[in-house]
């Protein structure tokens, strides 16, 4: 059987492999891995074939291999197919602001691989749709809500210091929201939405995470948005790239082709790490020694696999927190009743906090005449069969569907460590761990290895930066 698999693989050219769907490719990759064994020693050993790990190997100038526990590359930037529908692991919209990363991705994939999409995103609250971001677009809400939001913003603006130093900003996120936006915007969107997203109250989160990700309009923009004359698109995600076919995983597949599939070992789970001997042991029983170790797996899981970790590091690791995202892949037999790419749902009465649509961004993500949704749930504990009637009621109320009968399927998925929680232990504990790893010659990078809230492009930048540091050290 292995000889036959080897013959079949040798007859398939790389371009054909790149066009295979993810399920077929995963099967072929699994066959390939059985035929190959990783080397006993490697200069740079990379744990994880997500975007950060792939980028590290791609930019690295010396010998390297990647170990990946799954049967596919891409990590969370992966896609799955079901009955003609393609789903990513919730919304994965590619924002390429760094010129070098943009050039690399477009060179590897080809400019024609992507479509350029202008963001269409709104908020659904008080039974009405308003433009994103809420704080600059309250037009369309009930008059008394608009008044409360605008007056709160005016009062907040009057109270701001003329020059705001970092120490002037409130330490917790809830107070930061009120500091800049006032009580109305805080109450009607920012505080309830973020509680649904993070799974903890906003006053448990430090404000240090949010400067890049939370648009902060001026007072005149808030007033203009209350009367419907604010045309400026705000936020880092006003435009994005998306593959024309195959979902976001095609980007990871393109990176893996460039790295060389022979350097990526799938279904290889790291069981333990011995820092003294600079070696890792895999669940397959294989052992690999290394000169340099790069980690992209979730930071707490990585620490758990290391032998002889100091007590201070173990204590810091125990304080790291992240939530789990529960989301639904939904196939519909109809076109959607709204054009949005994603919609925010802040009100507690609904079990979802965000509803997105791949097929609204790219119709090729669903069969002809159909459409798709991903639904992120704030209720992470109630079984889906109990939540489903309320979800269906919400989709009808949002005019996304006219009847639950239009739902072809609704599949539940879970993402462990989806959002790192920036509580008041976060910075000190993360720093404690990273300083110790620096002393051990370990690079721990990417959203999960570095333990942060960041984008796909940030993961690619992290890999490039790590490779540059290797070169400088050499």
The 8 nearest C-alpha neighbors of each residue, nearest first, counted from 0:
[[1, 3, 2, 4, 5, 30, 6, 7],
 [2, 0, 4, 3, 5, 34, 30, 33],
 [1, 3, 5, 4, 0, 6, 34, 7],
 [4, 2, 0, 6, 5, 1, 7, 8],
 [5, 3, 1, 7, 6, 2, 8, 0],
 [4, 6, 2, 8, 3, 7, 1, 9],
 [7, 5, 3, 9, 4, 8, 2, 10],
 [6, 8, 4, 10, 9, 5, 3, 11],
 [9, 7, 5, 10, 11, 6, 4, 27],
 [8, 10, 6, 7, 11, 5, 12, 4],
 [9, 11, 7, 8, 12, 6, 5, 13],
 [12, 10, 8, 9, 15, 13, 7, 16],
 [11, 13, 15, 14, 10, 16, 9, 8],
 [14, 12, 16, 15, 17, 11, 256, 18],
 [15, 13, 17, 16, 12, 18, 11, 19],
 [14, 16, 18, 17, 13, 12, 11, 19],
 [15, 17, 13, 19, 18, 14, 12, 11],
 [18, 16, 14, 15, 19, 13, 252, 253],
 [17, 19, 15, 16, 20, 14, 245, 249],
 [20, 18, 16, 17, 24, 23, 21, 15],
 [19, 21, 23, 22, 24, 18, 245, 80],
 [20, 22, 24, 23, 25, 19, 79, 78],
 [23, 21, 25, 24, 20, 26, 79, 80],
 [24, 22, 26, 25, 21, 20, 19, 27],
 [23, 25, 21, 27, 26, 22, 19, 28],
 [24, 26, 28, 22, 23, 71, 27, 70],
 [27, 25, 29, 23, 24, 28, 22, 30],
 [26, 28, 30, 24, 29, 25, 31, 23],
 [27, 29, 31, 25, 30, 26, 24, 32],
 [28, 30, 26, 32, 31, 27, 25, 70],
 [31, 29, 27, 33, 28, 32, 26, 4],
 [30, 32, 28, 34, 29, 33, 27, 35],
 [33, 31, 35, 29, 34, 30, 28, 264],
 [32, 34, 30, 31, 35, 29, 36, 1],
 [33, 35, 31, 32, 30, 36, 1, 5],
 [36, 34, 32, 33, 31, 37, 261, 264],
 [35, 37, 38, 34, 32, 33, 264, 285],
 [36, 38, 39, 35, 264, 287, 64, 285],
 [39, 37, 40, 36, 41, 287, 64, 288],
 [38, 40, 287, 288, 286, 37, 41, 285],
 [41, 39, 288, 38, 287, 289, 42, 290],
 [42, 40, 289, 43, 63, 44, 288, 62],
 [41, 43, 290, 289, 62, 63, 291, 44],
 [44, 42, 63, 291, 41, 292, 290, 289],
 [43, 45, 292, 64, 63, 289, 293, 291],
 [46, 44, 65, 293, 294, 64, 292, 52],
 [47, 45, 294, 66, 65, 295, 293, 67],
 [46, 48, 67, 295, 52, 49, 66, 296],
 [49, 47, 52, 72, 67, 53, 73, 65],
 [50, 48, 73, 74, 52, 51, 47, 53],
 [49, 51, 53, 52, 458, 73, 459, 54],
 [52, 50, 458, 462, 54, 459, 445, 53],
 [53, 51, 48, 55, 49, 54, 50, 47],
 [52, 54, 50, 56, 55, 51, 48, 57],
 [53, 55, 462, 57, 51, 459, 52, 56],
 [56, 54, 462, 52, 58, 53, 57, 466],
 [55, 57, 59, 53, 54, 58, 258, 52],
 [56, 58, 54, 258, 55, 59, 53, 257],
 [57, 59, 55, 56, 463, 466, 54, 60],
 [60, 58, 466, 56, 57, 61, 55, 467],
 [59, 61, 58, 62, 470, 466, 56, 57],
 [60, 62, 59, 63, 42, 43, 56, 470],
 [63, 61, 42, 43, 41, 60, 64, 59],
 [64, 62, 43, 44, 42, 41, 61, 56],
 [63, 65, 262, 44, 263, 45, 66, 43],
 [66, 64, 45, 263, 46, 264, 48, 44],
 [65, 67, 46, 264, 47, 267, 263, 265],
 [68, 66, 265, 47, 267, 48, 69, 266],
 [67, 69, 266, 268, 267, 265, 66, 70],
 [70, 68, 266, 71, 67, 265, 267, 72],
 [71, 69, 266, 265, 25, 29, 68, 28],
 [72, 70, 69, 25, 265, 73, 28, 74],
 [71, 73, 48, 74, 49, 251, 252, 70],
 [72, 74, 49, 251, 76, 77, 50, 48],
 [73, 75, 49, 76, 72, 77, 48, 50],
 [74, 76, 77, 73, 88, 49, 87, 414],
 [77, 75, 73, 74, 248, 247, 88, 91],
 [76, 78, 248, 73, 75, 87, 247, 74],
 [79, 77, 87, 248, 86, 246, 247, 88],
 [78, 80, 86, 85, 87, 21, 81, 77],
 [81, 79, 85, 84, 86, 83, 82, 78],
 [80, 82, 84, 83, 85, 79, 86, 330],
 [83, 81, 84, 80, 366, 85, 365, 330],
 [82, 84, 81, 366, 365, 80, 85, 364],
 [85, 83, 365, 81, 80, 364, 82, 366],
 [86, 84, 80, 364, 79, 365, 246, 81],
 [87, 85, 79, 78, 80, 84, 88, 328],
 [86, 88, 78, 89, 77, 246, 79, 247],
 [87, 89, 75, 77, 78, 90, 86, 76],
 [90, 88, 87, 373, 91, 326, 86, 375],
 [91, 89, 92, 88, 87, 355, 357, 373],
 [92, 90, 89, 93, 247, 87, 76, 88],
 [91, 93, 239, 90, 241, 94, 240, 247],
 [92, 94, 240, 239, 241, 95, 91, 455],
 [95, 93, 239, 96, 240, 92, 456, 236],
 [96, 94, 101, 97, 456, 93, 100, 98],
 [95, 97, 98, 94, 101, 100, 456, 99],
 [96, 98, 100, 99, 95, 101, 456, 460],
 [99, 97, 101, 100, 102, 96, 95, 103],
 [100, 98, 102, 101, 97, 103, 104, 96],
 [101, 99, 103, 97, 102, 98, 104, 95],
 [100, 102, 98, 95, 104, 99, 103, 97],
 [101, 103, 99, 105, 100, 104, 106, 98],
 [104, 102, 100, 106, 101, 105, 107, 99],
 [103, 105, 107, 101, 106, 102, 108, 100],
 [106, 104, 109, 110, 108, 102, 107, 103],
 [107, 105, 103, 109, 104, 108, 102, 110],
 [108, 106, 104, 105, 109, 103, 253, 254],
 [107, 109, 105, 106, 104, 112, 253, 110],
 [110, 108, 105, 106, 111, 112, 107, 104],
 [109, 111, 105, 112, 113, 108, 106, 114],
 [112, 110, 109, 113, 114, 108, 243, 105],
 [111, 113, 110, 109, 242, 243, 108, 114],
 [114, 112, 242, 241, 243, 111, 240, 110],
 [113, 115, 241, 240, 243, 242, 116, 112],
 [116, 114, 240, 239, 113, 241, 117, 238],
 [115, 117, 239, 238, 240, 118, 114, 360],
 [118, 116, 238, 237, 119, 239, 115, 236],
 [117, 119, 237, 238, 120, 116, 340, 236],
 [118, 120, 339, 340, 117, 121, 341, 338],
 [121, 119, 341, 339, 342, 131, 340, 118],
 [122, 120, 130, 131, 342, 129, 128, 343],
 [121, 123, 343, 129, 342, 128, 344, 130],
 [122, 124, 128, 344, 127, 343, 126, 129],
 [123, 125, 126, 127, 122, 344, 346, 128],
 [124, 126, 127, 140, 123, 141, 346, 128],
 [127, 125, 124, 123, 128, 397, 396, 140],
 [128, 126, 125, 124, 123, 140, 129, 139],
 [127, 129, 123, 122, 121, 124, 130, 139],
 [130, 128, 122, 121, 139, 137, 136, 123],
 [129, 131, 121, 136, 132, 122, 133, 120],
 [132, 130, 121, 133, 120, 122, 136, 129],
 [131, 133, 134, 135, 130, 136, 233, 214],
 [132, 134, 136, 131, 135, 137, 130, 122],
 [133, 135, 132, 136, 184, 221, 137, 180],
 [136, 134, 221, 224, 133, 132, 220, 216],
 [137, 135, 224, 133, 130, 138, 225, 134],
 [136, 138, 225, 140, 145, 224, 133, 139],
 [139, 137, 225, 227, 226, 136, 140, 224],
 [140, 138, 129, 137, 141, 127, 128, 227],
 [139, 141, 138, 137, 145, 142, 127, 144],
 [140, 142, 144, 143, 145, 139, 125, 138],
 [143, 141, 145, 144, 146, 140, 139, 147],
 [142, 144, 146, 145, 141, 147, 140, 148],
 [145, 143, 147, 141, 146, 142, 148, 140],
 [146, 144, 142, 148, 147, 143, 137, 149],
 [145, 147, 143, 149, 144, 148, 150, 142],
 [146, 148, 183, 144, 150, 145, 149, 151],
 [147, 149, 183, 184, 145, 151, 146, 150],
 [150, 148, 152, 146, 151, 147, 145, 153],
 [151, 149, 153, 147, 152, 148, 146, 154],
 [150, 152, 181, 154, 148, 182, 183, 149],
 [151, 153, 181, 180, 155, 149, 150, 154],
 [154, 152, 150, 156, 155, 151, 149, 157],
 [155, 153, 157, 151, 156, 152, 150, 158],
 [156, 154, 181, 152, 158, 153, 157, 178],
 [155, 157, 153, 159, 158, 154, 152, 179],
 [158, 156, 154, 155, 159, 153, 160, 152],
 [157, 159, 155, 156, 154, 160, 178, 153],
 [158, 160, 156, 157, 161, 155, 178, 163],
 [161, 159, 162, 163, 158, 167, 157, 156],
 [160, 162, 159, 163, 158, 157, 164, 156],
 [161, 163, 160, 164, 159, 167, 165, 168],
 [164, 162, 160, 167, 161, 165, 168, 159],
 [163, 165, 167, 166, 162, 168, 160, 161],
 [166, 164, 167, 168, 163, 169, 207, 170],
 [165, 167, 164, 168, 169, 163, 170, 207],
 [168, 166, 164, 165, 163, 169, 160, 170],
 [167, 169, 166, 165, 170, 175, 164, 163],
 [170, 168, 175, 174, 171, 167, 206, 178],
 [169, 171, 206, 205, 168, 172, 175, 174],
 [172, 170, 205, 206, 202, 204, 174, 173],
 [171, 173, 206, 175, 205, 201, 174, 204],
 [174, 172, 201, 202, 176, 175, 171, 190],
 [173, 175, 177, 176, 172, 171, 169, 178],
 [176, 174, 172, 178, 169, 173, 177, 171],
 [177, 175, 173, 174, 178, 179, 180, 185],
 [176, 178, 181, 174, 180, 175, 182, 179],
 [177, 179, 175, 176, 174, 155, 180, 181],
 [178, 180, 177, 176, 155, 181, 175, 156],
 [181, 179, 152, 177, 176, 178, 184, 155],
 [182, 180, 151, 177, 152, 155, 183, 184],
 [181, 183, 185, 151, 177, 184, 186, 180],
 [184, 182, 148, 147, 186, 185, 151, 181],
 [185, 183, 148, 187, 186, 182, 188, 180],
 [184, 186, 189, 182, 190, 183, 188, 187],
 [187, 185, 183, 184, 188, 190, 182, 189],
 [186, 188, 184, 185, 183, 189, 191, 190],
 [189, 187, 192, 345, 191, 186, 185, 184],
 [188, 190, 185, 192, 191, 193, 184, 186],
 [189, 191, 185, 193, 192, 188, 186, 194],
 [192, 190, 194, 193, 345, 188, 189, 195],
 [193, 191, 345, 195, 194, 189, 190, 188],
 [192, 194, 196, 195, 190, 191, 197, 189],
 [193, 195, 200, 191, 199, 198, 197, 192],
 [196, 194, 377, 192, 193, 198, 197, 352],
 [195, 197, 193, 194, 198, 192, 377, 352],
 [198, 196, 199, 194, 195, 193, 322, 418],
 [197, 199, 195, 194, 196, 322, 200, 377],
 [200, 198, 194, 197, 201, 203, 195, 204],
 [199, 201, 194, 202, 203, 198, 204, 193],
 [200, 202, 173, 203, 204, 172, 194, 190],
 [201, 203, 173, 171, 204, 200, 172, 174],
 [204, 202, 201, 200, 422, 171, 199, 205],
 [205, 203, 422, 421, 201, 202, 172, 171],
 [204, 206, 171, 172, 207, 422, 421, 170],
 [205, 207, 172, 171, 208, 170, 209, 175],
 [206, 208, 205, 209, 210, 170, 172, 421],
 [209, 207, 206, 210, 205, 421, 211, 452],
 [208, 210, 212, 211, 213, 207, 206, 172],
 [211, 209, 212, 213, 208, 207, 206, 214],
 [212, 210, 209, 213, 208, 214, 235, 234],
 [211, 213, 209, 210, 214, 234, 235, 208],
 [212, 214, 209, 210, 211, 215, 234, 132],
 [215, 213, 234, 216, 212, 233, 132, 211],
 [214, 216, 213, 217, 179, 134, 180, 135],
 [217, 215, 220, 214, 135, 221, 218, 134],
 [216, 218, 220, 219, 221, 215, 135, 156],
 [217, 219, 221, 220, 222, 216, 152, 153],
 [218, 220, 222, 221, 217, 223, 216, 224],
 [221, 219, 223, 217, 218, 222, 216, 224],
 [220, 222, 135, 218, 224, 219, 223, 225],
 [223, 221, 225, 219, 224, 220, 218, 149],
 [224, 222, 220, 229, 228, 225, 226, 221],
 [225, 223, 136, 229, 227, 135, 221, 222],
 [224, 226, 138, 137, 222, 223, 227, 136],
 [227, 225, 224, 223, 138, 228, 222, 137],
 [226, 228, 224, 138, 225, 229, 223, 136],
 [229, 227, 223, 224, 226, 230, 225, 138],
 [228, 230, 224, 223, 231, 227, 220, 136],
 [231, 229, 228, 232, 224, 227, 223, 220],
 [232, 230, 229, 233, 220, 228, 135, 224],
 [231, 233, 237, 230, 234, 131, 229, 132],
 [234, 232, 231, 214, 237, 235, 132, 131],
 [233, 235, 214, 236, 237, 232, 212, 213],
 [234, 236, 237, 233, 212, 211, 238, 94],
 [235, 237, 238, 234, 239, 94, 118, 233],
 [238, 236, 118, 235, 234, 117, 232, 233],
 [239, 237, 117, 118, 236, 116, 94, 240],
 [238, 240, 94, 93, 116, 92, 115, 236],
 [241, 239, 115, 93, 114, 113, 116, 94],
 [240, 242, 113, 114, 92, 93, 243, 239],
 [243, 241, 113, 244, 112, 246, 114, 247],
 [242, 244, 113, 114, 112, 241, 361, 245],
 [245, 243, 242, 246, 363, 364, 112, 249],
 [244, 246, 249, 242, 247, 85, 248, 20],
 [247, 245, 248, 78, 244, 242, 249, 87],
 [246, 248, 249, 250, 77, 76, 78, 242],
 [249, 247, 77, 251, 250, 78, 246, 76],
 [248, 250, 252, 247, 251, 245, 253, 246],
 [249, 251, 253, 248, 252, 247, 254, 108],
 [252, 250, 73, 254, 248, 253, 249, 255],
 [253, 251, 249, 255, 250, 254, 256, 248],
 [252, 254, 250, 256, 251, 255, 249, 108],
 [253, 255, 251, 257, 252, 256, 258, 53],
 [256, 254, 258, 252, 257, 253, 259, 251],
 [257, 255, 259, 253, 254, 258, 260, 252],
 [256, 258, 254, 259, 255, 253, 57, 107],
 [259, 257, 255, 57, 256, 254, 56, 260],
 [260, 258, 256, 261, 257, 262, 255, 263],
 [259, 261, 263, 262, 256, 255, 258, 264],
 [260, 262, 259, 263, 264, 35, 258, 64],
 [263, 261, 64, 260, 259, 65, 264, 258],
 [264, 262, 65, 260, 261, 64, 66, 265],
 [265, 263, 66, 67, 65, 32, 267, 262],
 [264, 266, 67, 70, 267, 68, 69, 66],
 [267, 265, 68, 69, 70, 67, 268, 264],
 [266, 268, 68, 265, 67, 66, 281, 264],
 [269, 267, 68, 281, 282, 270, 266, 67],
 [270, 268, 281, 271, 280, 282, 267, 279],
 [269, 271, 281, 282, 280, 268, 304, 272],
 [272, 270, 304, 280, 279, 305, 269, 273],
 [271, 273, 279, 305, 304, 278, 306, 274],
 [274, 272, 278, 275, 306, 277, 276, 279],
 [273, 275, 277, 276, 272, 278, 306, 305],
 [276, 274, 277, 273, 278, 306, 272, 439],
 [275, 277, 278, 274, 273, 288, 289, 279],
 [278, 276, 274, 275, 288, 273, 289, 290],
 [277, 279, 288, 273, 287, 276, 289, 272],
 [280, 278, 272, 287, 286, 271, 273, 288],
 [279, 281, 286, 271, 270, 285, 269, 272],
 [282, 280, 269, 270, 283, 285, 284, 268],
 [281, 283, 284, 270, 268, 269, 267, 280],
 [282, 284, 281, 285, 267, 268, 280, 286],
 [285, 283, 281, 282, 280, 286, 270, 267],
 [286, 284, 281, 283, 280, 287, 282, 37],
 [287, 285, 280, 279, 281, 39, 284, 278],
 [288, 286, 39, 40, 278, 279, 289, 280],
 [289, 287, 278, 40, 277, 39, 279, 41],
 [288, 290, 41, 42, 40, 291, 277, 278],
 [289, 291, 42, 43, 41, 292, 277, 288],
 [292, 290, 43, 289, 42, 44, 440, 293],
 [293, 291, 44, 441, 43, 45, 442, 294],
 [294, 292, 45, 442, 443, 441, 44, 46],
 [293, 295, 443, 46, 296, 448, 45, 442],
 [294, 296, 448, 444, 47, 445, 46, 443],
 [295, 297, 448, 447, 294, 47, 298, 301],
 [298, 296, 447, 448, 300, 299, 301, 295],
 [297, 299, 448, 301, 300, 447, 296, 450],
 [300, 298, 302, 301, 297, 316, 303, 319],
 [301, 299, 303, 297, 298, 302, 304, 296],
 [300, 302, 298, 303, 304, 299, 297, 296],
 [303, 301, 299, 304, 305, 300, 298, 316],
 [304, 302, 300, 301, 305, 299, 306, 271],
 [305, 303, 271, 301, 302, 272, 270, 306],
 [306, 304, 272, 302, 303, 271, 273, 308],
 [305, 307, 273, 308, 272, 304, 271, 274],
 [308, 306, 309, 305, 273, 274, 310, 275],
 [307, 309, 306, 310, 305, 312, 313, 302],
 [310, 308, 312, 311, 313, 307, 314, 435],
 [309, 311, 313, 312, 314, 308, 315, 307],
 [312, 310, 314, 309, 313, 315, 431, 308],
 [311, 313, 315, 314, 309, 310, 432, 316],
 [314, 312, 310, 316, 315, 311, 317, 309],
 [313, 315, 311, 317, 312, 316, 310, 318],
 [316, 314, 428, 312, 318, 317, 313, 311],
 [315, 317, 313, 318, 314, 319, 299, 312],
 [318, 316, 314, 315, 319, 313, 299, 320],
 [317, 319, 315, 316, 320, 314, 424, 428],
 [320, 318, 316, 317, 425, 315, 321, 428],
 [321, 319, 420, 419, 318, 322, 421, 425],
 [322, 320, 419, 416, 420, 418, 417, 323],
 [323, 321, 418, 416, 417, 324, 197, 419],
 [322, 324, 415, 417, 416, 414, 325, 321],
 [325, 323, 414, 413, 417, 326, 322, 415],
 [324, 326, 413, 376, 412, 379, 375, 323],
 [327, 325, 375, 374, 412, 376, 411, 413],
 [326, 328, 411, 374, 410, 373, 412, 329],
 [329, 327, 373, 410, 409, 372, 411, 330],
 [328, 330, 409, 372, 371, 408, 327, 373],
 [329, 331, 371, 407, 408, 406, 370, 372],
 [332, 330, 406, 370, 407, 333, 405, 369],
 [331, 333, 369, 405, 407, 406, 370, 368],
 [334, 332, 369, 331, 368, 370, 335, 405],
 [333, 335, 370, 369, 368, 336, 332, 331],
 [336, 334, 399, 337, 400, 333, 370, 338],
 [335, 337, 399, 398, 400, 334, 338, 401],
 [338, 336, 335, 399, 339, 398, 397, 359],
 [339, 337, 359, 340, 336, 335, 119, 360],
 [340, 338, 119, 120, 341, 337, 359, 342],
 [339, 341, 356, 355, 119, 359, 120, 360],
 [340, 355, 342, 120, 339, 354, 356, 353],
 [343, 341, 121, 354, 122, 353, 120, 355],
 [342, 344, 353, 122, 352, 123, 345, 121],
 [343, 345, 352, 123, 353, 346, 122, 124],
 [346, 344, 192, 191, 188, 352, 343, 347],
 [345, 347, 348, 344, 349, 124, 191, 192],
 [348, 346, 349, 345, 350, 191, 195, 192],
 [347, 349, 346, 350, 345, 351, 389, 393],
 [348, 350, 347, 351, 346, 393, 389, 390],
 [351, 349, 378, 377, 376, 348, 390, 352],
 [352, 350, 376, 377, 375, 349, 353, 374],
 [351, 353, 344, 343, 377, 345, 376, 375],
 [352, 354, 343, 375, 342, 344, 351, 374],
 [355, 353, 374, 342, 341, 373, 375, 343],
 [356, 354, 341, 373, 340, 372, 342, 374],
 [355, 357, 372, 340, 359, 358, 371, 373],
 [358, 356, 360, 359, 361, 364, 371, 372],
 [357, 359, 362, 361, 364, 360, 356, 370],
 [360, 358, 356, 357, 361, 340, 362, 338],
 [361, 359, 358, 357, 340, 362, 356, 116],
 [360, 362, 358, 363, 359, 364, 357, 243],
 [363, 361, 358, 364, 365, 359, 360, 370],
 [364, 362, 361, 365, 244, 358, 366, 243],
 [363, 365, 85, 358, 362, 84, 361, 357],
 [364, 366, 84, 370, 363, 369, 358, 362],
 [367, 365, 369, 83, 368, 84, 363, 364],
 [366, 368, 369, 365, 362, 363, 370, 333],
 [367, 369, 333, 366, 334, 332, 370, 365],
 [370, 368, 332, 333, 366, 367, 331, 334],
 [371, 369, 331, 365, 334, 358, 333, 330],
 [370, 372, 330, 329, 358, 356, 331, 357],
 [373, 371, 356, 329, 355, 328, 374, 357],
 [372, 374, 328, 355, 327, 354, 89, 356],
 [373, 375, 354, 327, 326, 353, 372, 376],
 [376, 374, 326, 353, 351, 352, 325, 354],
 [377, 375, 351, 378, 325, 350, 326, 352],
 [376, 378, 195, 351, 350, 379, 352, 196],
 [379, 377, 376, 350, 380, 381, 351, 325],
 [378, 380, 377, 325, 381, 376, 324, 323],
 [381, 379, 378, 382, 383, 325, 377, 376],
 [380, 382, 379, 378, 383, 386, 385, 384],
 [383, 381, 385, 384, 380, 386, 379, 387],
 [382, 384, 386, 385, 387, 381, 411, 380],
 [383, 385, 387, 382, 386, 388, 381, 389],
 [386, 384, 383, 382, 387, 381, 388, 389],
 [387, 385, 383, 389, 384, 388, 390, 382],
 [386, 388, 390, 384, 389, 383, 385, 391],
 [389, 387, 391, 390, 386, 392, 385, 384],
 [390, 388, 392, 391, 387, 386, 393, 349],
 [391, 389, 387, 393, 392, 388, 386, 394],
 [392, 390, 394, 388, 393, 389, 403, 387],
 [391, 393, 389, 395, 390, 394, 396, 388],
 [392, 394, 396, 390, 391, 395, 397, 389],
 [395, 393, 391, 397, 399, 396, 392, 400],
 [394, 396, 398, 400, 392, 397, 393, 401],
 [395, 397, 393, 398, 394, 392, 399, 126],
 [396, 398, 394, 395, 399, 393, 123, 126],
 [399, 397, 395, 396, 400, 336, 394, 401],
 [398, 400, 336, 335, 394, 397, 337, 395],
 [401, 399, 395, 398, 402, 336, 394, 335],
 [400, 402, 395, 398, 399, 403, 405, 336],
 [401, 403, 404, 400, 405, 395, 406, 391],
 [404, 402, 405, 406, 391, 401, 400, 395],
 [403, 405, 402, 406, 407, 401, 332, 331],
 [404, 406, 403, 332, 331, 402, 407, 333],
 [407, 405, 331, 404, 403, 408, 330, 332],
 [406, 408, 331, 330, 405, 332, 409, 329],
 [409, 407, 330, 329, 406, 410, 331, 328],
 [408, 410, 329, 328, 327, 411, 330, 407],
 [411, 409, 328, 327, 408, 329, 412, 326],
 [410, 412, 327, 326, 328, 409, 413, 325],
 [411, 413, 326, 325, 327, 410, 414, 328],
 [414, 412, 325, 324, 326, 415, 323, 411],
 [415, 413, 324, 417, 323, 416, 325, 412],
 [414, 416, 323, 417, 413, 324, 322, 321],
 [417, 415, 321, 323, 322, 418, 414, 419],
 [416, 418, 323, 415, 414, 324, 322, 321],
 [419, 417, 321, 322, 416, 420, 452, 197],
 [418, 420, 321, 451, 320, 421, 452, 416],
 [421, 419, 321, 320, 422, 418, 204, 197],
 [422, 420, 204, 425, 205, 419, 423, 208],
 [421, 423, 204, 425, 424, 205, 420, 203],
 [422, 424, 425, 205, 204, 421, 203, 426],
 [425, 423, 422, 427, 428, 426, 318, 319],
 [424, 426, 422, 428, 421, 423, 427, 429],
 [427, 425, 429, 428, 430, 424, 423, 421],
 [426, 428, 430, 429, 425, 424, 431, 315],
 [429, 427, 315, 431, 430, 425, 426, 424],
 [428, 430, 432, 426, 431, 427, 425, 433],
 [431, 429, 433, 427, 428, 432, 434, 426],
 [432, 430, 428, 434, 429, 433, 427, 435],
 [433, 431, 429, 435, 430, 312, 434, 436],
 [432, 434, 436, 430, 435, 431, 437, 429],
 [435, 433, 437, 431, 436, 432, 430, 438],
 [434, 436, 438, 432, 433, 437, 431, 439],
 [437, 435, 439, 433, 441, 438, 434, 432],
 [438, 436, 434, 440, 439, 435, 441, 433],
 [437, 439, 435, 436, 440, 434, 441, 433],
 [440, 438, 436, 437, 441, 435, 274, 434],
 [439, 441, 437, 438, 436, 442, 291, 292],
 [442, 440, 436, 292, 439, 437, 293, 443],
 [441, 443, 293, 294, 444, 292, 440, 437],
 [444, 442, 294, 448, 449, 293, 295, 441],
 [443, 445, 449, 448, 295, 442, 461, 294],
 [446, 444, 458, 448, 51, 449, 447, 295],
 [445, 447, 451, 450, 449, 453, 448, 452],
 [448, 446, 297, 450, 445, 449, 296, 295],
 [447, 449, 295, 444, 443, 298, 297, 445],
 [448, 450, 444, 445, 443, 447, 446, 451],
 [451, 449, 447, 448, 446, 298, 419, 297],
 [450, 452, 446, 419, 449, 453, 447, 445],
 [453, 451, 446, 419, 418, 450, 454, 208],
 [452, 454, 446, 457, 451, 455, 458, 445],
 [453, 455, 457, 456, 458, 452, 446, 94],
 [456, 454, 458, 457, 459, 93, 50, 453],
 [455, 457, 459, 458, 454, 460, 95, 94],
 [456, 458, 460, 454, 455, 459, 453, 461],
 [459, 457, 51, 445, 461, 455, 456, 460],
 [458, 460, 456, 51, 462, 54, 457, 461],
 [459, 461, 457, 463, 458, 462, 464, 456],
 [462, 460, 458, 464, 459, 463, 445, 457],
 [463, 461, 55, 54, 51, 465, 459, 460],
 [462, 464, 460, 466, 461, 465, 58, 55],
 [463, 465, 461, 467, 462, 466, 460, 468],
 [466, 464, 468, 462, 467, 463, 461, 469],
 [465, 467, 59, 469, 463, 468, 464, 55],
 [468, 466, 464, 470, 465, 469, 471, 463],
 [467, 469, 471, 465, 470, 466, 472, 464],
 [470, 468, 466, 472, 467, 471, 473, 465],
 [469, 471, 473, 467, 468, 472, 466, 60],
 [470, 472, 468, 473, 469, 467, 466, 465],
 [473, 471, 469, 470, 468, 467, 466, 465],
 [472, 470, 471, 469, 468, 467, 61, 60]]
